[in-house]
Amino acid sequence: MSTPPGEREVLRELPLFKGLADDELDLMVAIMDEVALPKGLVLFREGTLANSLYIVCSGAIEIFHQNADGTRAVVATLEQGSCLGEMGLVRSSTRALSASATVNASLWVLKRDKLETLSLKEPRLWGKVLLNIASILADRVEALDRQVARLSSREDGPAEGKRGFLWRLLGG
């Protein structure tokens, strides 16, 4: 099965598929599912099993933490071309945050079991995709480092018994 040329160009722009040849993109599309997510529907909840990566094809997905009082603390809104849930592909864990559609959305879903099967059938392709996931995660860690540095510079640093945000974050 060949990926339509327009769809292939959209996929080629995504960091997840960086450096993949056309036949490799076709293989990736073949192991992914496409799902429709109506506005307001929750994609996943904080604390549930993480075993899939999602790519936003259209629409928008809100990433949030549900506060004890029922309100949402919105962390990000992701639109076309954004990935979410990468951690669920690289380790067994639970979701740290929740996600829901702010408008009708369409997503591609890559499940861990399908990626594991790919590792046996197409190890070179699997390696490329895994390196791309590592790069995506590294970019996110760098962004968080910059954000923590900005936030910690706004508060009093460690002086005369006072500790700033970064000190508290690191468990000091």
MDTraj code that builds the backbone (N, CA, C; nanometers):
import mdtraj as md
import numpy as np

residues = "MET SER THR PRO PRO GLY GLU ARG GLU VAL LEU ARG GLU LEU PRO LEU PHE LYS GLY LEU ALA ASP ASP GLU LEU ASP LEU MET VAL ALA ILE MET ASP GLU VAL ALA LEU PRO LYS GLY LEU VAL LEU PHE ARG GLU GLY THR LEU ALA ASN SER LEU TYR ILE VAL CYS SER GLY ALA ILE GLU ILE PHE HIS GLN ASN ALA ASP GLY THR ARG ALA VAL VAL ALA THR LEU GLU GLN GLY SER CYS LEU GLY GLU MET GLY LEU VAL ARG SER SER THR ARG ALA LEU SER ALA SER ALA THR VAL ASN ALA SER LEU TRP VAL LEU LYS ARG ASP LYS LEU GLU THR LEU SER LEU LYS GLU PRO ARG LEU TRP GLY LYS VAL LEU LEU ASN ILE ALA SER ILE LEU ALA ASP ARG VAL GLU ALA LEU ASP ARG GLN VAL ALA ARG LEU SER SER ARG GLU ASP GLY PRO ALA GLU GLY LYS ARG GLY PHE LEU TRP ARG LEU LEU GLY GLY".split()
xyz = np.array([
    [0.0850, -0.1185, 0.0000],
    [0.0000, 0.0000, 0.0000],
    [0.0884, 0.1231, 0.0000],
    [0.0625, 0.2155, -0.0892],
    [0.1435, 0.3360, -0.1016],
    [0.0705, 0.4543, -0.0395],
    [0.1444, 0.5372, 0.0315],
    [0.0873, 0.6561, 0.0937],
    [0.0624, 0.7608, -0.0145],
    [-0.0564, 0.8242, -0.0173],
    [-0.0820, 0.9286, -0.1169],
    [0.0234, 1.0387, -0.1090],
    [0.0644, 1.0958, -0.2245],
    [0.1721, 1.1955, -0.2259],
    [0.1499, 1.3139, -0.1324],
    [0.0289, 1.3677, -0.1254],
    [0.0033, 1.4817, -0.0362],
    [0.0221, 1.4449, 0.1103],
    [-0.0267, 1.3272, 0.1470],
    [-0.0124, 1.2793, 0.2841],
    [0.1346, 1.2511, 0.3155],
    [0.2066, 1.1967, 0.2176],
    [0.3483, 1.1673, 0.2361],
    [0.4258, 1.2955, 0.2678],
    [0.3922, 1.4053, 0.1996],
    [0.4634, 1.5311, 0.2233],
    [0.4334, 1.5869, 0.3633],
    [0.3100, 1.5698, 0.4090],
    [0.2749, 1.6113, 0.5453],
    [0.3553, 1.5296, 0.6462],
    [0.3591, 1.3982, 0.6258],
    [0.4329, 1.3105, 0.7165],
    [0.5823, 1.3420, 0.7164],
    [0.6367, 1.3696, 0.5994],
    [0.7796, 1.3968, 0.5869],
    [0.8211, 1.5184, 0.6705],
    [0.7296, 1.6109, 0.6909],
    [0.7590, 1.7324, 0.7684],
    [0.7614, 1.7070, 0.9192],
    [0.7083, 1.5941, 0.9627],
    [0.7007, 1.5659, 1.1056],
    [0.8347, 1.5160, 1.1585],
    [0.8784, 1.5671, 1.2744],
    [1.0046, 1.5205, 1.3326],
    [1.0098, 1.3690, 1.3542],
    [0.8967, 1.3073, 1.3808],
    [0.8916, 1.1627, 1.4032],
    [0.9396, 1.0847, 1.2810],
    [0.9162, 1.1389, 1.1608],
    [0.9482, 1.0682, 1.0375],
    [1.0677, 1.1283, 0.9632],
    [1.1447, 1.2085, 1.0312],
    [1.2621, 1.2722, 0.9710],
    [1.3575, 1.1654, 0.9156],
    [1.4007, 1.1857, 0.7921],
    [1.4999, 1.0976, 0.7319],
    [1.4475, 0.9663, 0.6771],
    [1.3147, 0.9471, 0.6760],
    [1.2602, 0.8217, 0.6241],
    [1.2372, 0.8307, 0.4735],
    [1.2665, 0.7225, 0.4038],
    [1.2393, 0.7124, 0.2602],
    [1.0898, 0.6882, 0.2396],
    [1.0440, 0.7057, 0.1162],
    [0.9021, 0.6878, 0.0850],
    [0.8503, 0.5503, 0.1257],
    [0.9265, 0.4450, 0.0970],
    [0.8798, 0.3104, 0.1322],
    [0.8745, 0.2928, 0.2840],
    [0.9627, 0.3607, 0.3566],
    [0.9601, 0.3537, 0.5028],
    [0.8388, 0.4290, 0.5588],
    [0.8056, 0.5423, 0.4976],
    [0.6842, 0.6148, 0.5378],
    [0.5611, 0.5281, 0.5143],
    [0.5598, 0.4585, 0.4015],
    [0.4480, 0.3690, 0.3712],
    [0.4338, 0.2614, 0.4789],
    [0.5463, 0.2052, 0.5235],
    [0.5425, 0.1034, 0.6290],
    [0.4891, 0.1611, 0.7600],
    [0.5291, 0.2834, 0.7922],
    [0.4816, 0.3473, 0.9154],
    [0.3313, 0.3733, 0.9083],
    [0.2844, 0.4232, 0.7955],
    [0.1405, 0.4487, 0.7794],
    [0.0633, 0.3174, 0.7932],
    [0.1193, 0.2092, 0.7419],
    [0.0514, 0.0790, 0.7462],
    [0.0326, 0.0273, 0.8885],
    [0.1190, 0.0680, 0.9823],
    [0.1048, 0.0175, 1.1201],
    [0.0331, 0.1159, 1.2122],
    [-0.0043, 0.2316, 1.1576],
    [-0.0774, 0.3294, 1.2388],
    [-0.2270, 0.3212, 1.2102],
    [-0.3054, 0.3633, 1.3082],
    [-0.4500, 0.3736, 1.2921],
    [-0.4858, 0.5213, 1.2870],
    [-0.5948, 0.5523, 1.2183],
    [-0.6451, 0.6891, 1.2176],
    [-0.7751, 0.6910, 1.2964],
    [-0.7869, 0.7855, 1.3894],
    [-0.9074, 0.7951, 1.4715],
    [-0.9630, 0.9376, 1.4678],
    [-1.0949, 0.9460, 1.4778],
    [-1.1634, 1.0749, 1.4884],
    [-1.1955, 1.0973, 1.6358],
    [-1.1703, 1.2175, 1.6834],
    [-1.1976, 1.2518, 1.8227],
    [-1.2876, 1.3754, 1.8249],
    [-1.4157, 1.3572, 1.8585],
    [-1.5082, 1.4709, 1.8618],
    [-1.4697, 1.5731, 1.9691],
    [-1.5084, 1.6962, 1.9444],
    [-1.4834, 1.8056, 2.0389],
    [-1.5291, 1.7664, 2.1794],
    [-1.4417, 1.7912, 2.2777],
    [-1.4746, 1.7657, 2.4169],
    [-1.4424, 1.6252, 2.4657],
    [-1.4222, 1.5311, 2.3735],
    [-1.3944, 1.3943, 2.4142],
    [-1.2507, 1.3826, 2.4661],
    [-1.2351, 1.3071, 2.5745],
    [-1.1031, 1.2868, 2.6338],
    [-1.0305, 1.1765, 2.5570],
    [-0.9083, 1.2040, 2.5154],
    [-0.8243, 1.1062, 2.4455],
    [-0.7636, 1.0088, 2.5451],
    [-0.7079, 1.0627, 2.6538],
    [-0.6577, 0.9807, 2.7637],
    [-0.6573, 1.0640, 2.8908],
    [-0.6568, 0.9948, 3.0037],
    [-0.6585, 1.0607, 3.1342],
    [-0.5283, 1.0356, 3.2086],
    [-0.4928, 1.1355, 3.2871],
    [-0.3774, 1.1255, 3.3762],
    [-0.3895, 0.9986, 3.4599],
    [-0.2793, 0.9221, 3.4703],
    [-0.2777, 0.8013, 3.5507],
    [-0.3141, 0.6736, 3.4765],
    [-0.3628, 0.6855, 3.3505],
    [-0.3952, 0.5657, 3.2729],
    [-0.2702, 0.5137, 3.2021],
    [-0.2764, 0.3898, 3.1597],
    [-0.1638, 0.3261, 3.0926],
    [-0.1239, 0.4039, 2.9673],
    [0.0051, 0.4266, 2.9515],
    [0.0578, 0.4966, 2.8339],
    [0.1205, 0.3929, 2.7414],
    [0.0577, 0.3689, 2.6267],
    [0.1123, 0.2717, 2.5331],
    [0.0963, 0.3136, 2.3872],
    [0.0690, 0.4419, 2.3630],
    [0.0493, 0.4909, 2.2273],
    [0.1040, 0.6321, 2.2117],
    [0.1484, 0.6592, 2.0909],
    [0.1864, 0.7934, 2.0497],
    [0.0764, 0.8428, 1.9560],
    [0.0462, 0.9707, 1.9620],
    [-0.0571, 1.0293, 1.8778],
    [0.0025, 1.1422, 1.7955],
    [-0.0436, 1.1533, 1.6718],
    [-0.0054, 1.2635, 1.5836],
    [-0.1339, 1.3357, 1.5463],
    [-0.1383, 1.4659, 1.5688],
    [-0.2564, 1.5445, 1.5359],
    [-0.2570, 1.5712, 1.3852],
    [-0.3574, 1.5150, 1.3149],
    [-0.3730, 1.5377, 1.1702],
    [-0.4498, 1.6668, 1.1446],
    [-0.5533, 1.6879, 1.2242],
    [-0.6344, 1.8087, 1.2129],
    [-0.7002, 1.8339, 1.3475],
    [-0.7443, 1.9569, 1.3678],
    [-0.8073, 1.9920, 1.4944],
    [-0.7040, 2.0349, 1.5972],
    [-0.7419, 2.0263, 1.7231],
    [-0.6535, 2.0682, 1.8320],
    [-0.6787, 1.9819, 1.9545],
    [-0.5696, 1.9494, 2.0240],
    [-0.5746, 1.8669, 2.1440],
    [-0.5179, 1.9490, 2.2602],
    [-0.5939, 1.9556, 2.3676],
    [-0.5525, 2.0275, 2.4879],
    [-0.4892, 1.9290, 2.5855],
    [-0.3706, 1.9623, 2.6332],
    [-0.3009, 1.8820, 2.7334],
    [-0.3218, 1.9532, 2.8668],
    [-0.3684, 1.8788, 2.9691],
    [-0.4041, 1.9455, 3.0944],
    [-0.3871, 1.8544, 3.2145],
    [-0.3823, 1.9181, 3.3307],
    [-0.3852, 1.8485, 3.4600],
    [-0.5201, 1.8807, 3.5227],
    [-0.5885, 1.7778, 3.5717],
    [-0.7168, 1.7977, 3.6383],
    [-0.6900, 1.8270, 3.7854],
    [-0.7223, 1.9474, 3.8302],
    [-0.7019, 1.9854, 3.9697],
    [-0.8047, 1.9184, 4.0594],
    [-0.7750, 1.9124, 4.1879],
    [-0.8642, 1.8485, 4.2849],
    [-1.0033, 1.9118, 4.2859],
    [-1.0110, 2.0416, 4.2563],
    [-1.1401, 2.1106, 4.2560],
    [-1.2160, 2.0946, 4.1244],
    [-1.1606, 2.0142, 4.0312],
    [-1.2271, 1.9889, 3.9048],
    [-1.1875, 2.0815, 3.7917],
    [-1.1131, 2.1872, 3.8232],
    [-1.0689, 2.2784, 3.7179],
    [-0.9501, 2.2185, 3.6435],
    [-0.9268, 2.2703, 3.5239],
    [-0.8154, 2.2240, 3.4413],
    [-0.7020, 2.3257, 3.4428],
    [-0.5808, 2.2757, 3.4597],
    [-0.4613, 2.3575, 3.4407],
    [-0.4064, 2.3175, 3.3043],
    [-0.4280, 2.4022, 3.2038],
    [-0.3871, 2.3710, 3.0673],
    [-0.2365, 2.3908, 3.0533],
    [-0.1697, 2.2872, 3.0042],
    [-0.0255, 2.2892, 2.9854],
    [0.0093, 2.3307, 2.8429],
    [-0.0683, 2.2820, 2.7459],
    [-0.0420, 2.3130, 2.6054],
    [-0.1644, 2.2808, 2.5220],
    [-0.1709, 2.3429, 2.4049],
    [-0.2689, 2.3083, 2.3036],
    [-0.1901, 2.2711, 2.1786],
    [-0.2114, 2.1494, 2.1307],
    [-0.1355, 2.0970, 2.0177],
    [-0.2227, 2.0938, 1.8934],
    [-0.1638, 2.1345, 1.7815],
    [-0.2377, 2.1403, 1.6556],
    [-0.1725, 2.0506, 1.5515],
    [-0.2167, 2.0615, 1.4269],
    [-0.1721, 1.9750, 1.3187],
    [-0.0201, 1.9574, 1.3172],
    [0.0216, 1.8315, 1.3091],
    [0.1635, 1.7993, 1.3019],
    [0.2288, 1.7748, 1.4369],
    [0.1596, 1.8040, 1.5448],
    [0.2164, 1.7833, 1.6785],
    [0.2042, 1.6375, 1.7200],
    [0.3024, 1.5916, 1.7963],
    [0.3015, 1.4569, 1.8544],
    [0.2770, 1.4669, 2.0037],
    [0.2120, 1.3662, 2.0585],
    [0.1968, 1.3567, 2.2024],
    [0.1970, 1.2099, 2.2414],
    [0.2429, 1.1835, 2.3624],
    [0.2423, 1.0472, 2.4136],
    [0.3662, 0.9660, 2.3822],
    [0.4751, 1.0308, 2.3429],
    [0.5967, 0.9589, 2.3046],
    [0.6485, 0.8667, 2.4144],
    [0.6348, 0.9087, 2.5398],
    [0.6867, 0.8277, 2.6504],
    [0.6217, 0.6890, 2.6536],
    [0.4975, 0.6811, 2.6092],
    [0.4285, 0.5533, 2.6078],
    [0.4877, 0.4530, 2.5110],
    [0.5687, 0.4995, 2.4164],
    [0.6327, 0.4076, 2.3229],
    [0.7669, 0.3569, 2.3734],
    [0.8313, 0.4334, 2.4599],
    [0.9681, 0.3971, 2.4985],
    [0.9795, 0.3344, 2.6369],
    [0.8736, 0.3443, 2.7176],
    [0.8783, 0.2796, 2.8486],
    [0.7365, 0.2528, 2.8979],
    [0.7262, 0.1547, 2.9841],
    [0.5979, 0.1221, 3.0433],
    [0.5711, 0.2210, 3.1557],
    [0.4666, 0.3001, 3.1402],
    [0.4364, 0.4020, 3.2405],
    [0.2896, 0.4405, 3.2325],
    [0.2521, 0.5369, 3.3143],
    [0.1173, 0.5923, 3.3088],
    [0.1259, 0.7356, 3.2588],
    [0.0150, 0.7849, 3.2120],
    [0.0091, 0.9216, 3.1590],
    [0.0284, 1.0220, 3.2720],
    [0.1131, 1.1205, 3.2488],
    [0.1387, 1.2248, 3.3472],
    [0.0308, 1.3328, 3.3428],
    [-0.0334, 1.3483, 3.2267],
    [-0.1357, 1.4506, 3.2071],
    [-0.2520, 1.3904, 3.1285],
    [-0.3578, 1.4675, 3.1140],
    [-0.4739, 1.4267, 3.0355],
    [-0.4754, 1.5025, 2.9035],
    [-0.5529, 1.4525, 2.8076],
    [-0.5638, 1.5179, 2.6770],
    [-0.7071, 1.5056, 2.6267],
    [-0.7571, 1.6142, 2.5666],
    [-0.8906, 1.6109, 2.5076],
    [-0.8948, 1.7026, 2.3859],
    [-0.9938, 1.6799, 2.3007],
    [-1.0102, 1.7594, 2.1793],
    [-1.0814, 1.8903, 2.2121],
    [-1.0225, 2.0021, 2.1699],
    [-1.0889, 2.1322, 2.1880],
    [-1.1824, 2.1624, 2.0724],
    [-1.1593, 2.0973, 1.9598],
    [-1.2462, 2.0997, 1.8416],
    [-1.2425, 1.9574, 1.7851],
    [-1.3286, 1.9271, 1.6902],
    [-1.3214, 1.7950, 1.6273],
    [-1.1797, 1.7742, 1.5755],
    [-1.1246, 1.6572, 1.6017],
    [-0.9856, 1.6305, 1.5647],
    [-0.9722, 1.4940, 1.4984],
    [-0.8684, 1.4820, 1.4189],
    [-0.8311, 1.3556, 1.3572],
    [-0.6867, 1.3276, 1.3968],
    [-0.6593, 1.2047, 1.4381],
    [-0.5251, 1.1697, 1.4846],
    [-0.4786, 1.0383, 1.4229],
    [-0.3472, 1.0275, 1.4037],
    [-0.2846, 0.8996, 1.3745],
    [-0.2386, 0.8434, 1.5075],
    [-0.2511, 0.7124, 1.5250],
    [-0.2127, 0.6461, 1.6495],
    [-0.1090, 0.5390, 1.6178],
    [0.0025, 0.5442, 1.6899],
    [0.1053, 0.4408, 1.6796],
    [0.1141, 0.3728, 1.8154],
    [0.0804, 0.2450, 1.8191],
    [0.0794, 0.1701, 1.9453],
    [0.2126, 0.0995, 1.9669],
    [0.2491, 0.0852, 2.0936],
    [0.3769, 0.0249, 2.1299],
    [0.3925, -0.1160, 2.0735],
    [0.2881, -0.1974, 2.0790],
    [0.3016, -0.3350, 2.0290],
    [0.3332, -0.3389, 1.8800],
    [0.2789, -0.2445, 1.8049],
    [0.3089, -0.2395, 1.6613],
    [0.4522, -0.1927, 1.6373],
    [0.5005, -0.1012, 1.7211],
    [0.6391, -0.0572, 1.7096],
    [0.7347, -0.1703, 1.7474],
    [0.6972, -0.2497, 1.8482],
    [0.7794, -0.3644, 1.8874],
    [0.7857, -0.4681, 1.7748],
    [0.6742, -0.4909, 1.7074],
    [0.6727, -0.5822, 1.5929],
    [0.7619, -0.5285, 1.4814],
    [0.7572, -0.3975, 1.4597],
    [0.8430, -0.3337, 1.3597],
    [0.9906, -0.3577, 1.3922],
    [1.0257, -0.3592, 1.5207],
    [1.1655, -0.3799, 1.5596],
    [1.2161, -0.5163, 1.5136],
    [1.1281, -0.6138, 1.5043],
    [1.1666, -0.7478, 1.4600],
    [1.1690, -0.7601, 1.3078],
    [1.0730, -0.6941, 1.2424],
    [1.0605, -0.7076, 1.0972],
    [1.1470, -0.6076, 1.0201],
    [1.1615, -0.4873, 1.0740],
    [1.2347, -0.3796, 1.0054],
    [1.3233, -0.3070, 1.1066],
    [1.4297, -0.3716, 1.1549],
    [1.5097, -0.3121, 1.2619],
    [1.5749, -0.1783, 1.2269],
    [1.6143, -0.1587, 1.1011],
    [1.6745, -0.0291, 1.0640],
    [1.5710, 0.0836, 1.0723],
    [1.4527, 0.0587, 1.0227],
    [1.3450, 0.1576, 1.0294],
    [1.3087, 0.1841, 1.1753],
    [1.2964, 0.0793, 1.2535],
    [1.2662, 0.0935, 1.3964],
    [1.3707, 0.1824, 1.4642],
    [1.4979, 0.1594, 1.4319],
    [1.6050, 0.2401, 1.4897],
    [1.5938, 0.3870, 1.4521],
    [1.5607, 0.4146, 1.3266],
    [1.5439, 0.5536, 1.2822],
    [1.4308, 0.6224, 1.3593],
    [1.3186, 0.5513, 1.3711],
    [1.2027, 0.6091, 1.4405],
    [1.2352, 0.6307, 1.5880],
    [1.3031, 0.5354, 1.6494],
    [1.3386, 0.5490, 1.7910],
    [1.4336, 0.6667, 1.8139],
    [1.5299, 0.6863, 1.7237],
    [1.6188, 0.8031, 1.7348],
    [1.5402, 0.9330, 1.7189],
    [1.4422, 0.9334, 1.6301],
    [1.3590, 1.0526, 1.6137],
    [1.2775, 1.0805, 1.7397],
    [1.2255, 0.9749, 1.8027],
    [1.1517, 0.9926, 1.9283],
    [1.2456, 1.0481, 2.0354],
    [1.3668, 0.9942, 2.0427],
    [1.4653, 1.0446, 2.1403],
    [1.4951, 1.1920, 2.1156],
    [1.5038, 1.2316, 1.9905],
    [1.5292, 1.3720, 1.9574],
    [1.4124, 1.4616, 1.9998],
    [1.2906, 1.4154, 1.9768],
    [1.1713, 1.4903, 2.0183],
    [1.1724, 1.5087, 2.1698],
    [1.2002, 1.4004, 2.2416],
    [1.2031, 1.4079, 2.3881],
    [1.3163, 1.4979, 2.4375],
    [1.4314, 1.4916, 2.3728],
    [1.5438, 1.5775, 2.4112],
    [1.5087, 1.7247, 2.3904],
    [1.4401, 1.7565, 2.2810],
    [1.3966, 1.8947, 2.2567],
    [1.3030, 1.9416, 2.3673],
    [1.2153, 1.8538, 2.4123],
    [1.1213, 1.8909, 2.5189],
    [1.1943, 1.9118, 2.6515],
    [1.2937, 1.8294, 2.6810],
    [1.3718, 1.8467, 2.8042],
    [1.4474, 1.9798, 2.7993],
    [1.5067, 2.0125, 2.6848],
    [1.5765, 2.1407, 2.6713],
    [1.4817, 2.2582, 2.6935],
    [1.3618, 2.2497, 2.6381],
    [1.2630, 2.3573, 2.6563],
    [1.2258, 2.3704, 2.8039],
    [1.2088, 2.2573, 2.8722],
    [1.1782, 2.2612, 3.0158],
    [1.2951, 2.3188, 3.0956],
    [1.4182, 2.2831, 3.0587],
    [1.5358, 2.3401, 3.1249],
    [1.5358, 2.4920, 3.1150],
    [1.5078, 2.5426, 2.9943],
    [1.5040, 2.6887, 2.9751],
    [1.3930, 2.7521, 3.0584],
    [1.2780, 2.6862, 3.0632],
    [1.1656, 2.7386, 3.1404],
    [1.1982, 2.7390, 3.2898],
    [1.2572, 2.6329, 3.3397],
    [1.2954, 2.6264, 3.4810],
    [1.3985, 2.7341, 3.5121],
    [1.4941, 2.7542, 3.4219],
    [1.5965, 2.8572, 3.4434],
    [1.5324, 2.9955, 3.4500],
    [1.4383, 3.0237, 3.3611],
    [1.3689, 3.1544, 3.3630],
    [1.2907, 3.1715, 3.4931],
    [1.2173, 3.0672, 3.5317],
    [1.1376, 3.0760, 3.6543],
    [1.2257, 3.0900, 3.7778],
    [1.3358, 3.0172, 3.7823],
    [1.4224, 3.0230, 3.9004],
    [1.4945, 3.1568, 3.9101],
    [1.5176, 3.2236, 3.7987],
    [1.5857, 3.3527, 3.8035],
    [1.4932, 3.4638, 3.8523],
    [1.3636, 3.4377, 3.8583],
    [1.2667, 3.5366, 3.9051],
    [1.2546, 3.5381, 4.0567],
    [1.3038, 3.4333, 4.1223],
    [1.2901, 3.4222, 4.2674],
    [1.4242, 3.4422, 4.3349],
    [1.4180, 3.4584, 4.4651],
    [1.5405, 3.4706, 4.5433],
    [1.6202, 3.3418, 4.5299],
    [1.7482, 3.3541, 4.5101],
    [1.8355, 3.2377, 4.5041],
    [1.8698, 3.1911, 4.6440],
    [1.9516, 3.0862, 4.6545],
    [1.9897, 3.0349, 4.7861],
    [2.0797, 3.1339, 4.8595],
    [2.0213, 3.2077, 4.9485],
    [2.0976, 3.3022, 5.0299],
    [2.0326, 3.3117, 5.1667],
    [2.1119, 3.3061, 5.2692],
    [2.0650, 3.3193, 5.4071],
    [1.9424, 3.2335, 5.4348],
    [1.9491, 3.1073, 5.3974],
    [1.8409, 3.0152, 5.4303],
    [1.7248, 3.0150, 5.3326],
    [1.7242, 3.1087, 5.2366],
    [1.6155, 3.1110, 5.1379],
    [1.6529, 3.0238, 5.0194],
    [1.5559, 2.9564, 4.9644],
    [1.5785, 2.8719, 4.8481],
    [1.4774, 2.9088, 4.7402],
    [1.5231, 2.9157, 4.6172],
    [1.4374, 2.9513, 4.5049],
    [1.3624, 2.8329, 4.4484],
    [1.2908, 2.8593, 4.3417],
    [1.2074, 2.7601, 4.2753],
    [1.2881, 2.6378, 4.2348],
    [1.4022, 2.6577, 4.1696],
    [1.4818, 2.5469, 4.1218],
    [1.5283, 2.4568, 4.2372],
    [1.5674, 2.5175, 4.3477],
    [1.6093, 2.4408, 4.4641],
    [1.4956, 2.3509, 4.5130],
    [1.3752, 2.4071, 4.5231],
    [1.2604, 2.3290, 4.5676],
    [1.2253, 2.2193, 4.4662],
    [1.2350, 2.2523, 4.3371],
    [1.2043, 2.1556, 4.2323],
    [1.2977, 2.0346, 4.2401],
    [1.4226, 2.0582, 4.2706],
    [1.5214, 1.9513, 4.2771],
    [1.5227, 1.8805, 4.4107],
    [1.4283, 1.9150, 4.4971],
    [1.4140, 1.8441, 4.6243],
    [1.4961, 1.8979, 4.7377],
    [1.5467, 2.0188, 4.7230],
    [1.6286, 2.0791, 4.8284],
    [1.5486, 2.1301, 4.9446],
])
top = md.Topology()
chain = top.add_chain()
for i, resn in enumerate(residues, 1):
    res = top.add_residue(resn, chain, resSeq=i)
    for name in ("N", "CA", "C"):
        top.add_atom(name, md.element.get_by_symbol(name[0]), res)
traj = md.Trajectory(xyz[None], top)
